[in-house]
Amino acid sequence: PNSKRIASASNDNSIKIWDAMTMEEVGTLSGHTSSVFWVAWSPDGEMLASGSQDYSVCLWSQSREEKDTLRGHNNDVTCVAHSPDGK
């Protein structure tokens, strides 16, 4: 949202956060137990959602801490999105 960070999903169960200007890694998010397929920033850039082969969606805060885990899918989570208006 602010074009300062890039998030990438990986088959190594992690999410990498990158500085968009320097292209350097600035953090790694760990919490999924299987491949991560999708990441999406919230419209305000304060939260990142990730979907995984472990059937869960993790929500991450700006401080790169796992805020919550949404469980209940019966298969891989291959896409996540935030509501554009945050509602």
VMD Tcl script that builds the backbone (N, CA, C; Angstrom):
set m [mol new atoms 261]
animate dup $m
set s [atomselect $m all]
$s set {name element resname resid chain x y z} {
  {N N PRO 1 A 0.795 -1.223 0.000}
  {CA C PRO 1 A 0.000 0.000 0.000}
  {C C PRO 1 A 0.828 1.274 0.000}
  {N N ASN 2 A 1.969 1.268 0.697}
  {CA C ASN 2 A 2.796 2.466 0.693}
  {C C ASN 2 A 4.016 2.310 -0.203}
  {N N SER 3 A 4.099 1.201 -0.895}
  {CA C SER 3 A 5.183 0.907 -1.844}
  {C C SER 3 A 6.568 0.872 -1.213}
  {N N LYS 4 A 6.645 0.747 0.105}
  {CA C LYS 4 A 7.938 0.676 0.767}
  {C C LYS 4 A 8.361 -0.751 1.073}
  {N N ARG 5 A 7.385 -1.678 1.096}
  {CA C ARG 5 A 7.676 -3.057 1.441}
  {C C ARG 5 A 7.085 -4.002 0.402}
  {N N ILE 6 A 7.740 -5.123 0.252}
  {CA C ILE 6 A 7.256 -6.198 -0.613}
  {C C ILE 6 A 7.221 -7.453 0.251}
  {N N ALA 7 A 6.165 -8.245 0.099}
  {CA C ALA 7 A 6.072 -9.526 0.808}
  {C C ALA 7 A 6.083 -10.644 -0.227}
  {N N SER 8 A 6.817 -11.703 0.065}
  {CA C SER 8 A 6.851 -12.859 -0.839}
  {C C SER 8 A 6.541 -14.130 -0.055}
  {N N ALA 9 A 5.776 -15.027 -0.697}
  {CA C ALA 9 A 5.398 -16.313 -0.109}
  {C C ALA 9 A 6.340 -17.385 -0.631}
  {N N SER 10 A 6.533 -18.440 0.171}
  {CA C SER 10 A 7.518 -19.452 -0.220}
  {C C SER 10 A 7.092 -20.868 0.142}
  {N N ASN 11 A 7.659 -21.820 -0.588}
  {CA C ASN 11 A 7.463 -23.234 -0.285}
  {C C ASN 11 A 8.223 -23.669 0.960}
  {N N ASP 12 A 9.067 -22.795 1.523}
  {CA C ASP 12 A 9.796 -23.162 2.742}
  {C C ASP 12 A 9.007 -22.798 4.006}
  {N N ASN 13 A 7.699 -22.534 3.844}
  {CA C ASN 13 A 6.760 -22.237 4.942}
  {C C ASN 13 A 6.904 -20.829 5.498}
  {N N SER 14 A 7.668 -19.988 4.855}
  {CA C SER 14 A 7.910 -18.652 5.385}
  {C C SER 14 A 7.415 -17.558 4.441}
  {N N ILE 15 A 7.411 -16.357 4.980}
  {CA C ILE 15 A 7.115 -15.150 4.215}
  {C C ILE 15 A 8.298 -14.221 4.422}
  {N N LYS 16 A 8.815 -13.677 3.364}
  {CA C LYS 16 A 9.921 -12.717 3.461}
  {C C LYS 16 A 9.367 -11.316 3.230}
  {N N ILE 17 A 9.882 -10.364 3.987}
  {CA C ILE 17 A 9.554 -8.950 3.816}
  {C C ILE 17 A 10.808 -8.270 3.284}
  {N N TRP 18 A 10.605 -7.477 2.234}
  {CA C TRP 18 A 11.716 -6.833 1.528}
  {C C TRP 18 A 11.522 -5.330 1.514}
  {N N ASP 19 A 12.610 -4.588 1.569}
  {CA C ASP 19 A 12.579 -3.146 1.376}
  {C C ASP 19 A 12.489 -2.889 -0.127}
  {N N ALA 20 A 11.461 -2.200 -0.570}
  {CA C ALA 20 A 11.235 -2.000 -2.005}
  {C C ALA 20 A 12.282 -1.089 -2.649}
  {N N MET 21 A 12.930 -0.250 -1.882}
  {CA C MET 21 A 13.943 0.652 -2.441}
  {C C MET 21 A 15.297 -0.039 -2.588}
  {N N THR 22 A 15.717 -0.751 -1.526}
  {CA C THR 22 A 17.051 -1.368 -1.530}
  {C C THR 22 A 17.020 -2.818 -2.016}
  {N N MET 23 A 15.826 -3.401 -2.059}
  {CA C MET 23 A 15.632 -4.810 -2.430}
  {C C MET 23 A 16.325 -5.753 -1.453}
  {N N GLU 24 A 16.533 -5.297 -0.224}
  {CA C GLU 24 A 17.137 -6.135 0.808}
  {C C GLU 24 A 16.061 -6.727 1.701}
  {N N GLU 25 A 16.303 -7.940 2.157}
  {CA C GLU 25 A 15.386 -8.587 3.087}
  {C C GLU 25 A 15.420 -7.855 4.424}
  {N N VAL 26 A 14.247 -7.552 4.967}
  {CA C VAL 26 A 14.181 -6.866 6.257}
  {C C VAL 26 A 13.497 -7.722 7.325}
  {N N GLY 27 A 12.968 -8.884 6.939}
  {CA C GLY 27 A 12.345 -9.738 7.931}
  {C C GLY 27 A 11.820 -11.029 7.352}
  {N N THR 28 A 11.615 -11.985 8.230}
  {CA C THR 28 A 11.031 -13.278 7.876}
  {C C THR 28 A 9.906 -13.564 8.837}
  {N N LEU 29 A 8.766 -13.970 8.298}
  {CA C LEU 29 A 7.615 -14.341 9.116}
  {C C LEU 29 A 7.496 -15.857 9.107}
  {N N SER 30 A 7.459 -16.447 10.283}
  {CA C SER 30 A 7.344 -17.897 10.419}
  {C C SER 30 A 6.136 -18.207 11.284}
  {N N GLY 31 A 5.358 -19.170 10.861}
  {CA C GLY 31 A 4.174 -19.556 11.621}
  {C C GLY 31 A 3.383 -20.627 10.912}
  {N N HIS 32 A 3.481 -20.659 9.595}
  {CA C HIS 32 A 2.815 -21.709 8.838}
  {C C HIS 32 A 3.616 -23.006 8.947}
  {N N THR 33 A 2.919 -24.125 8.818}
  {CA C THR 33 A 3.578 -25.429 8.911}
  {C C THR 33 A 3.701 -26.109 7.553}
  {N N SER 34 A 3.339 -25.388 6.494}
  {CA C SER 34 A 3.461 -25.911 5.137}
  {C C SER 34 A 3.646 -24.725 4.189}
  {N N SER 35 A 3.769 -25.005 2.907}
  {CA C SER 35 A 4.021 -23.969 1.907}
  {C C SER 35 A 3.020 -22.824 1.996}
  {N N VAL 36 A 3.528 -21.604 1.821}
  {CA C VAL 36 A 2.683 -20.411 1.795}
  {C C VAL 36 A 2.442 -20.069 0.332}
  {N N PHE 37 A 1.165 -19.930 -0.045}
  {CA C PHE 37 A 0.809 -19.701 -1.441}
  {C C PHE 37 A 0.504 -18.243 -1.772}
  {N N TRP 38 A 0.032 -17.477 -0.802}
  {CA C TRP 38 A -0.485 -16.158 -1.137}
  {C C TRP 38 A -0.294 -15.208 0.029}
  {N N VAL 39 A 0.019 -13.961 -0.277}
  {CA C VAL 39 A 0.082 -12.906 0.737}
  {C C VAL 39 A -0.650 -11.680 0.212}
  {N N ALA 40 A -1.229 -10.897 1.120}
  {CA C ALA 40 A -1.931 -9.671 0.727}
  {C C ALA 40 A -1.871 -8.666 1.868}
  {N N TRP 41 A -1.451 -7.443 1.538}
  {CA C TRP 41 A -1.443 -6.352 2.515}
  {C C TRP 41 A -2.851 -5.809 2.686}
  {N N SER 42 A -3.188 -5.379 3.887}
  {CA C SER 42 A -4.452 -4.677 4.115}
  {C C SER 42 A -4.373 -3.313 3.429}
  {N N PRO 43 A -5.522 -2.697 3.130}
  {CA C PRO 43 A -5.503 -1.401 2.439}
  {C C PRO 43 A -4.691 -0.321 3.152}
  {N N ASP 44 A -4.659 -0.365 4.484}
  {CA C ASP 44 A -3.891 0.647 5.225}
  {C C ASP 44 A -2.432 0.239 5.437}
  {N N GLY 45 A -2.055 -0.951 4.974}
  {CA C GLY 45 A -0.676 -1.413 5.089}
  {C C GLY 45 A -0.272 -1.851 6.477}
  {N N GLU 46 A -1.229 -1.940 7.392}
  {CA C GLU 46 A -0.914 -2.284 8.773}
  {C C GLU 46 A -0.890 -3.783 9.035}
  {N N MET 47 A -1.514 -4.562 8.155}
  {CA C MET 47 A -1.603 -5.999 8.384}
  {C C MET 47 A -1.351 -6.763 7.089}
  {N N LEU 48 A -0.752 -7.921 7.234}
  {CA C LEU 48 A -0.509 -8.809 6.109}
  {C C LEU 48 A -1.258 -10.112 6.383}
  {N N ALA 49 A -1.962 -10.619 5.383}
  {CA C ALA 49 A -2.630 -11.921 5.489}
  {C C ALA 49 A -1.885 -12.903 4.600}
  {N N SER 50 A -1.773 -14.143 5.059}
  {CA C SER 50 A -1.098 -15.177 4.272}
  {C C SER 50 A -1.937 -16.450 4.257}
  {N N GLY 51 A -1.984 -17.100 3.104}
  {CA C GLY 51 A -2.705 -18.361 2.946}
  {C C GLY 51 A -1.723 -19.483 2.667}
  {N N SER 52 A -1.997 -20.656 3.222}
  {CA C SER 52 A -1.012 -21.733 3.175}
  {C C SER 52 A -1.616 -23.099 2.859}
  {N N GLN 53 A -0.724 -23.993 2.509}
  {CA C GLN 53 A -1.062 -25.390 2.283}
  {C C GLN 53 A -1.428 -26.083 3.605}
  {N N ASP 54 A -1.196 -25.406 4.734}
  {CA C ASP 54 A -1.563 -25.989 6.027}
  {C C ASP 54 A -3.018 -25.709 6.403}
  {N N TYR 55 A -3.799 -25.241 5.398}
  {CA C TYR 55 A -5.244 -24.994 5.532}
  {C C TYR 55 A -5.566 -23.785 6.407}
  {N N SER 56 A -4.621 -22.879 6.598}
  {CA C SER 56 A -4.865 -21.734 7.475}
  {C C SER 56 A -4.553 -20.409 6.794}
  {N N VAL 57 A -5.104 -19.357 7.391}
  {CA C VAL 57 A -4.778 -17.981 7.038}
  {C C VAL 57 A -4.167 -17.357 8.285}
  {N N CYS 58 A -2.970 -16.796 8.157}
  {CA C CYS 58 A -2.341 -16.095 9.277}
  {C C CYS 58 A -2.430 -14.600 9.023}
  {N N LEU 59 A -2.668 -13.867 10.087}
  {CA C LEU 59 A -2.695 -12.409 10.033}
  {C C LEU 59 A -1.496 -11.899 10.819}
  {N N TRP 60 A -0.751 -11.006 10.184}
  {CA C TRP 60 A 0.507 -10.516 10.751}
  {C C TRP 60 A 0.414 -9.017 10.968}
  {N N SER 61 A 0.961 -8.540 12.081}
  {CA C SER 61 A 0.966 -7.112 12.383}
  {C C SER 61 A 2.195 -6.440 11.767}
  {N N GLN 62 A 2.209 -5.119 11.819}
  {CA C GLN 62 A 3.352 -4.333 11.328}
  {C C GLN 62 A 4.646 -4.740 12.029}
  {N N SER 63 A 4.540 -5.159 13.291}
  {CA C SER 63 A 5.736 -5.535 14.050}
  {C C SER 63 A 6.228 -6.929 13.687}
  {N N ARG 64 A 5.594 -7.522 12.655}
  {CA C ARG 64 A 5.974 -8.834 12.124}
  {C C ARG 64 A 5.680 -9.977 13.094}
  {N N GLU 65 A 4.711 -9.746 13.962}
  {CA C GLU 65 A 4.286 -10.806 14.859}
  {C C GLU 65 A 2.963 -11.370 14.370}
  {N N GLU 66 A 2.796 -12.676 14.540}
  {CA C GLU 66 A 1.544 -13.304 14.152}
  {C C GLU 66 A 0.449 -12.798 15.079}
  {N N LYS 67 A -0.568 -12.188 14.496}
  {CA C LYS 67 A -1.641 -11.600 15.281}
  {C C LYS 67 A -2.760 -12.602 15.524}
  {N N ASP 68 A -3.069 -13.396 14.520}
  {CA C ASP 68 A -4.165 -14.349 14.637}
  {C C ASP 68 A -4.034 -15.401 13.543}
  {N N THR 69 A -4.628 -16.558 13.769}
  {CA C THR 69 A -4.659 -17.615 12.764}
  {C C THR 69 A -6.107 -18.026 12.555}
  {N N LEU 70 A -6.528 -18.030 11.306}
  {CA C LEU 70 A -7.883 -18.431 10.951}
  {C C LEU 70 A -7.830 -19.865 10.447}
  {N N ARG 71 A -8.547 -20.741 11.115}
  {CA C ARG 71 A -8.568 -22.146 10.740}
  {C C ARG 71 A -9.994 -22.539 10.366}
  {N N GLY 72 A -10.138 -23.600 9.612}
  {CA C GLY 72 A -11.464 -24.071 9.252}
  {C C GLY 72 A -11.572 -24.532 7.818}
  {N N HIS 73 A -10.577 -24.209 7.013}
  {CA C HIS 73 A -10.576 -24.713 5.640}
  {C C HIS 73 A -10.282 -26.206 5.651}
  {N N ASN 74 A -10.801 -26.886 4.672}
  {CA C ASN 74 A -10.571 -28.329 4.554}
  {C C ASN 74 A -9.561 -28.667 3.468}
  {N N ASN 75 A -8.891 -27.642 2.963}
  {CA C ASN 75 A -7.883 -27.842 1.932}
  {C C ASN 75 A -6.978 -26.613 1.897}
  {N N ASP 76 A -6.022 -26.631 0.967}
  {CA C ASP 76 A -5.065 -25.528 0.841}
  {C C ASP 76 A -5.779 -24.184 0.696}
  {N N VAL 77 A -5.207 -23.140 1.296}
  {CA C VAL 77 A -5.693 -21.771 1.095}
  {C C VAL 77 A -4.811 -21.160 0.011}
  {N N THR 78 A -5.373 -20.979 -1.171}
  {CA C THR 78 A -4.575 -20.562 -2.319}
  {C C THR 78 A -4.735 -19.093 -2.676}
  {N N CYS 79 A -5.586 -18.364 -1.949}
  {CA C CYS 79 A -5.748 -16.945 -2.229}
  {C C CYS 79 A -6.327 -16.261 -0.992}
  {N N VAL 80 A -5.861 -15.058 -0.715}
  {CA C VAL 80 A -6.425 -14.232 0.347}
  {C C VAL 80 A -6.552 -12.811 -0.173}
  {N N ALA 81 A -7.494 -12.060 0.369}
  {CA C ALA 81 A -7.681 -10.661 -0.025}
  {C C ALA 81 A -8.322 -9.915 1.121}
  {N N HIS 82 A -8.062 -8.624 1.172}
  {CA C HIS 82 A -8.691 -7.736 2.142}
  {C C HIS 82 A -9.775 -6.936 1.432}
  {N N SER 83 A -10.789 -6.555 2.166}
  {CA C SER 83 A -11.817 -5.674 1.632}
  {C C SER 83 A -11.180 -4.311 1.348}
  {N N PRO 84 A -11.394 -3.723 0.168}
  {CA C PRO 84 A -10.762 -2.453 -0.185}
  {C C PRO 84 A -11.071 -1.312 0.790}
  {N N ASP 85 A -12.278 -1.336 1.395}
  {CA C ASP 85 A -12.632 -0.261 2.320}
  {C C ASP 85 A -12.371 -0.644 3.773}
  {N N GLY 86 A -11.794 -1.825 3.997}
  {CA C GLY 86 A -11.443 -2.248 5.346}
  {C C GLY 86 A -12.626 -2.708 6.175}
  {N N LYS 87 A -13.786 -2.869 5.570}
  {CA C LYS 87 A -14.980 -3.303 6.319}
  {C C LYS 87 A -15.302 -4.747 6.045}
}
mol reanalyze $m
mol bondsrecalc $m
mol representation Tube
mol addrep $m
